[in-house]
Amino acid sequence: MTNEIFDVLIIGSGHAGGMAAKILTEQGISCLMLNAGPVADVGRDAQPKPAYELPYRGFKQPGKLEHVFQSNGFNEHVWVDEQEVPYTFDPANPYNWVRVRLFGGRSLFWSRQSFRLSNYELKGKSHDGFGEDWPIDEATLSPFYSRVEEIFQVEGALDGPPQMPDGNFVLDKSPWSEAMLRFGKAGQAYDMQICKQRRANGRDGLASSVNLLLPDAEKTGKLTSIANAVVREITRDKTTGQPNGVHFVDRLTGRELHVKARVIVVAAGTLETTRLLLNSGMANSSGLVGRYLMDQIYGPGVVCSVPEARGGKHAKNGLVGGGAIVPRFRNIKTKADGFLRGYAMNVTSSTGGLDARNFKAYGKELQSKMDEYYGSGFHMTMMGEVLGRYENHVRINKEKVDAWGIPVLHIETHYGENEINMSKDCAETGAAIAEAAGFEVLAKNPVPNPPGYSIHEVGTCRMGDDPKKSVVNKWGQSHDHKNLFLVDASVFTSAGWQNPTMTILALSMRASEYLAGEMKKGNV
């Protein structure tokens, strides 16, 4: 391996790492990026074989991807193999940890929903007394959100209430379907508002680090990238005790290597970042590395039918179709019974078929029902805030290692009464609004999926002003090591209901610009 000492070593190549690389290299700073997996290759990774030629007829190999519900025999090679890189948990409290180690990480696989946090999330404690406020506010992040939205070409309408701030959008001027308008009108009794979805269009069909961020970094000539580099630990200078590089393993050969840098930027994703810090014994004077694991409640919802649209007769006349986001409406103007914070609903009016599971029928009767209800589906899916609690945490399982001998994580988390009550409220309220709109409710589910199912894990290295109550400061800089920065969702102080990607990108941009400035001043 090269003896060169880089200015900055970036661990991870997803949205957070890609943004850090773009900002730093454009400031003339030399960066080395390490990624645990290979570069994606569509020609290599595509699976052209029919199901009957695959080992498990298109189903995934048992035990390999137990907690990746998106996986199957056609795409199982893109996800982290749970036999190769396991994690542990109490079977009574399962956790779904979905991981991607391709270059670009999970930026290759996201829904593109692009929301800003508001002060209802950033200053949640000031609003309801629970937890801790972030050390930054909406005004602080707003200019960074605007720049990120421009890069990612986020499409939306300027229709957001204060709890869902508007942004720098490619304007969505599409009309609402009649079904959506009816639903929105019925929801007014609950102070509920339907808004246009906010999604990243990106470029050439992709809104990823690999096409929107890393190419800019590569153009500078200041970025060196190494694929298949599984980082074992962050190393320290023997004299100063400060981070000075990392030990990593070549995934393909097993060769152990070491690289050095003046500054370490960790962007490995919430739980891998935390795993690395715990295995390195670093940045944990507060004892909070691994604590306050959060995600978002995902899954409770309602399935309905718009009676006038059955049989697909009105798909083209504006009665049905389209989607909406219902931003949080609980605990805004009035206090909800049984829970703090709130939830959003992703709403879809479909013009295709409904899932057979929504009908209590079989055989010809089931087929008849599905034909009858075709084109009339109306769905609501919940995204709810999970409260940050000290007991929800990850720690190193010293008795189990991955394929490269690196100790794995044990995840200990569960949803509490607040999350359970919130889920029930979503199902009951969604059904009530649908019925008021004249829809038939076919199914409602008040039970949340297991933690991790949203694939929005955040926290475990929270930011704050007090080193005793947080791991990093408002810039993502370790309280313990001035040359160690965390720029992914591990630094979230609260989860919010919003998909976290825009906030990850904005935080990484902000932290990287601060780091560049401090390096030029000689402070780091």
N, C-alpha and C positions, 0 to 999 in steps of 0.2 A: 504494500500500500504506500501511497505517496507520503513523503515526510512534510509536505506543505501544511502550514498552519493556516486554516481558513479564518476569515473574519467571523463568520457565523455558520454554525452547523444546524440545519433544520431537520428534525425527525418527523417524517410524515409528509405526504404529498397531496392530501385532499384539499378541500376548500381553505382550511386554515393555513396549512403549509404552503399551498400554492400562492395565496395572497401575500404571505410573509416573503416568499422568494421574489415575487414581482416587485414589491415595494422596496425591499432592501437592495436588490441588484440594480434597480433603476436609480438608486442613490450612490452607485459605484462601489457597493460593498460585496466582497467575494463570499459566495455561499456554497456550501456543500449540502446536498439534500440526500437523505437516506430513506429508502422505502423497503418495507419488509417483503414485498412480493414483486412479481415481474411486471413489465410493461404490457398493457393490454394489446392483444393482436386479434382483430376480428376474424381474419382468415384462419388463424390457428384455433381460436377459442369457440368459433361457431360449431354447432353440433348438427351436421346435415343428415345424420342417419335417422331412419324411421324408428319409432318406439320399439318395434319387435326385434330390432337388431341390438338394442341396448341391454346391458346386463340385467337391469331390473325393469325392463319394459317401459322405460320413461320415468319410473319412480326413482327416488334417491336411494343411495346405499344406506341400509340401516346403521344407525349409530354415527354416521359421518356428519350429518347436518340436522340434528334432532330439534334444534330451536330456530331454524331458519325456515319459516313457513313459505317463503317465496321460492324455495329451492326444489328442483326436480332433476331427473336424469339428463335433461338437456342443458342445464345451466349450473350444475353442482360444482364445476371446476372454478367458478368465479368467487365462491364464498370460502371463508376460512374453514378448513376441515377441523371439526371439533375433536376428532381423535388425535390429530396432530398438535393442535393448540387447544387443549381442554380448559374448562373452568369448572368450579364446583359451587354448589348451593345446597341448602336444606330442601329435600324433595317436597316438604310441606309448603315451601315458599319458592317456587321456581322463578327463574329469570331468563328471559329470551335475549341473548346477546348476539346480534347479527353483525358480522365483520366481513370486510373486504380488504384484501392486501394487494390488489392490483395497483399499479401506479395511477394515482388519482383517487384511490380509496372509494369511499361511499359517495363522492361527488359524481361518480359514474352512474349511481343508482339512487336517485331521490325524486320526490314527487314534484319538485320545483315550486311548491307553495312558498311564497316569499313575503313574510310579514315582519313589521317592526315591533319591538317591545314598546310599551307605553309606560308612563309613570305609575300606572296601576300595578305593573309588575316590578319595575325598577325601584319603586318606593313603596313596596307592598306593606312593609312594617308601619310606615307612617300612615297608611290608609286603614289598616285593620289590627295592628299591634303584634302580628305574628312574624317570627323569624328576624332577618336582618335586611336593611336596605342595601342596595348596591351602592358603591361609592361614586357612581356616575348616574346621570339622569338622561331623560329623553333629549333635552337640548344638546347635551354633550355628544350623543351618538348620531343625531340627525344628519349633520353634514357627511358623515362617513356612510350612513345608510344611502344617502343620495348618490354618492359616487359608486357604491356597490350596485345599486339598482341600474345605473347607466351601463356599467360593464356587463351586467347580466341581462339587460334589456327586459326588465320586469314589466309585465303588462297588468294593468288594473284601472279602476275608475277612482276618481277623487270623491268617494262616497263614504269614507270611514268616519265613525264616531270617535271621540277622544281616546277610547280604549283600543282603537286600531288606527294608528296615525297613517295619514296618506303619505305618498312618497313621490319619487321622481319617475313617473310611469310612462310607458307607451300606453296611450289611452285606449281603454276598451270601450267602444261605442256600440257594442252589440245590444239588441233589444232583449228585454226579459220575455220569457214565455208567460202565458196566462197562468199556468200552474204556479210558477214562482211568485208572480204578483199576488195571487190569492193567498199563498202561504205567508208572504210578507205582511199582507194586510191583517191576517188572522193573528200574527205574532205581535202586533202593535199593543195588544192588551197586556203583554209581558215586557214592554219596553224593548222588544226584540227588533232588530233591523237586518234585512238581507243586504249584502254587499257583493259586488263582483269579486270573483276570485282574483288572487294576485299571484301570478306565476312567472317564472323566469323563462323567457323565450330562448336566451342564449344565442348561439350561432351555429348554423349548419346542423340543426337538430340535436345539439348537445349544449348543456349549460354546466360544464365541468371545469375543474382545475386544469385538466389536460388541454383544453382548447381555448379557455378564456384568460388564464393566468400564467401558466408555465411557459407558453410560447413567448410572452413578453419578457420574462426573465431570461430565457435562453438567448434572445436577440442581443442582450447586453454583453454576452460573453463572460459574464460573471458567475454563472451557475454551473456547478458540476453535480451530476446526479448519479447515484449508485442504486440500482435495483437489487432485489433479493438480499438486502442487508438487514438482518434481524438484530436489532439492538438489544444487547444484554444488560448494560448498565452505563450510567453516566460516571465518568471518572473525575477524580479530583487532583489538583496540583498538590504535591506533597508538602510544599512550603506554605502556601496560602490557604489550603483547604477548599478552594473555590473550584467549580467545574472547569475542566480543561479539555474535554473530549468525550468519546464514548468507545466502549468495546462492542463490537458487533460480530455476528457469525454470518458467513456466506451461506445462504440457504441451500445452495446447490452442492457445494463442496464440503461444507462443515468447517472450513478454515476460519480460525479466530483472527480478527483484525482490530486495529486501533487507529482512530483518527483524532486530530486535535483541532480546536477552534477557540477563538477568544470568547465567543458567546454561544450559548446553547439555547435554541428555540425549540420547544417541544410542541408538536402539533399532531400527535399520534392518534387523536380521538380520545374522548373522555376517559374511558377505562384503561386503555393501553398507556396513556400518559400517566395515569395514577399508578398503574402496575410498575412502570419504569421508575418512578420516583421512590416507591416503596422498596423495590429491589435494589435501588442505589443508595437507600438510607439518606435521602436528600430532601431539603426544603420543608422539613416537618417539625420545626421547633414548636409549632402550635399544637401538634398532635392531631391535626385535622385532615391530613392527606388521607383520602378515602372516605371521609365522612360527608354526610348530607347528599347521598346519591339520590337523584331525582330523575324522572322522565315525564311523560304525559300519559294520562289515562286514554286508552284508545279502544274503541270497539262498541261500547254501549250505543244503542241507536234504535231507529225505527224504520220499518219497511212499510210503504203504503202503496195504494193504487189510486190513480186519478180516474174515476169511473168513466168519464166521457171519452177517455183516450183508449179504452180497451179494444184489443184487436188490431192496434196499430193504425187505426183509421185517421187519426188526426196528427200524425207525426210532423206533417209538413205545413200545417196551418197556424203554427204558433201557439197551440194549446200546451204542448209539452216540450221538454228539451232544455239543455243548459244546466249550469251549476251555479252555486252561490256559497259564500261563507257567511255564517251568522256569527259575528264576533261576540265575545263574552258580554252577557247582559245581566248576570247575577252579581250582587254585591257591588253595584255601581251607584245607583240612586237610592236603593233600599237594601236592607240586610236580608239575606236568604236564611231560611230555617235549616239548621243542621250542618252547614259547611261554610268555610271561608273561601275566598277567591272565586273562580268560576271556570266555565267551559265554553268552547265554541262548537259549532256544528258545521260540518261539511255537508252540503245539501246538493243532491243530484236528481234531476228529472230525466229519466232514461227513455229512450225510444226503442229499446230492444226488449229482450225477454227477461223475466224475473227468475231468480234462483228457485229451483224445485223445492228447496228446504222450506220455503215460505207457505207451502200448501200441504194440508193434511189429506193427501190422496196418493194413489198408487196406480201404475199401469195406465190403462186408457183414460181413467178419470183424471189422473195427474196430467196427461198430455192435453186433455180437453181444457183443464184449468189453465195450463200454461199458454195455450192458444188464446183462450178468452182474455187473459190479463196481459197479453203481449202488448208492449208499447206504452204501458200505463204506469210504470214503476216510478216511485218517488222515495228517495232514501235520505236518511239523516245519520251521520256518524259523528261521534263525540271526540273532541280533543280537549282534555281537561287538565288543569294544573295540579301537579302533585306537590304537596308541601315538603319542604326540606326538614328532615328530622335527623338528629344526631345518630340514632340507632340504625338508620338505613345506611349501610356502609359496605365497602370492600376491603379485604385484607389479603395478605399473601398466604397461600396454603403451602407451607413448607414441606408437606409430604407428597406433593405432586408437581411434576415438571412437564414442560412441553417437549417437543421433538428435539430441541436444542439444549435441553437441560436447564431451562429458565423457569423458576418457580411461577406457578399460575395464580390467578385470582380466585378467592372465595367471595361470593356475592351474597350478602345478607340484607334483604330488603322485603318489605311487604306494604300493601296499601292499608291505610287506617280508616277509621270511621269517616273522616272528612271525604276521602276519595269514594268510599262506598255510597255515602249519602248524595254526593255530587252525581254519581252515575245514575242513581235511581231518579234523581230530579230531571236529568237529561231525558231519560226514557219516557217518564210520565209527562213532562212538559212538551216534548216533541210530539208525542201522540195526541195530546190535547189540542195543540195548534193545528196539527194535520186534520183532525176531525172537524175543528172549527172552519177549516178551509174547504170542507166537503170531500175530503179524501177518505178512503177506506183503509184502516190500519190492519195490516196483515200480520205483523210481528213487531214486538218491542223487546229489547234486551237490556236489562238494567245491570248486567254483570260485566265488569271490566275484564279485558284480557290480562294475562300475567304481566307484571312489570317488565319493561324492556320491549314490549310488543310494538310500541310506536316507533322504535329505532331512533329515539330522541333522548338518549341518556345524557344528562348534564350534571354539573356539580362535582363534588369530591375534592376539588382544589379551589374553593371559593375565593373570590376577591373581596377585599375590604381594606379599610384604613387602619384597623387595629391588628397588629401582628399576632396577638393572642387569640383572635377570633377568625383569622383568615390565613390563607396560604400565600396569596399574591396581593400586590397593591392594585390600584386602579388602572395601571398600565399592563397588568399581567406579569409583572416583575416579582420574582420571589422575594419575600421579606428577608430571607436568610442569605441569598446569593444574588448580588446585583447583576451578575452576568448570566442568569438563568431566567428565561421567559416562557410562559405558557400562553398559547394563543388559540386554543380550541375551547370547546364547551365545558371542559373541566372547571373553568373559572366562574361559571354561572353561580350567582348568589341565590337566585330563585329560578324556577323553571318556566313560569308563564304557561299560557295555553298555546302560544304561537310556535309554529315550526321554527327551529333554532338557526337555520342556515344563514339567513341575512344577518343575524346578530353575531354569529361566529365570524363571518366575513368582515363585518364592520369592526369588531374588536381586534381581529388580526391586523387589519389595515392601520387602525389607530395605534396599536402597540408597536407595530413595525416602524411606523414613522417616528414614534417617540424614541425607539431604540436607535434608529439611524442618527437622529439628532444628538443623542447622548454619546454615541460612538465618535461622532465628529468633534464633540466638545472634549473628548478624552475622559468622560465620566464613567465609561464602561470599557 
